[in-house]
């Protein structure tokens, strides 16, 4: 009977060791997952900053192009009015991109959708339909 008791104690001891080892492995896995998550978050943040910076640079380019169109375009007549309208649109769009960048544009879009949910939904359905038709062909 004492061999059976000793054997049970040994098994219990081995099971306890196994539980401790499993807990250690689980803890290591959590640490690795946390470190990977932090690294991915850092990369995503860097990419976000680069995209915002690129949008700001694009805005600056648009603004400069608008100024050039204003300088080089005709000053009167139909083409003068058209070139001024194009210049105004480029300058305003450029200023918007310079100031808001991508993150600000996302906030503005979310506000427009909150204020106009039905039209936003209909536009989304329409865009989805057009994308589906385009991709199917």
Steps between C-alpha positions, in 0.01 A plus 500: 500500500787737570625464140158607375503800737851593394405459136197727547716758675756484219227541240353794690845655526562448126159647417579804712832542318313474166251766609783732604679445168178566307441817700855612422453433128168687504664797672780503241243483219314796651824698521588421138150591383515825693839588351379418148187709558708794615731469201208484256340798673823695466527416130136598444558829678806570285309416183215724612740788556658445158159496330398818683829662399449392137149646503638828634762504226235427238296789639799730470552389140134559416512845656814589304346370177194716564723804539679417173169456314390839635827664387527336156135475402305762307361783708174573320231339295363151522842334534604760759198415719560128449869524592416707808242242607753219453764699690256568787402134522862383498602753765205423727545124462872537561443708811252242628747214449784700657295577809285189547717227350359146490403478867302822484332388179386182674349702784324730253364202308373340821323827592335521156382140531361567851310804373374325183474125567242409231679671208832357623347151506359543149835625371673203662257258336549673164879489525485135605277419203737675258804327649328161476411558135851619422668207672262245349572607142 
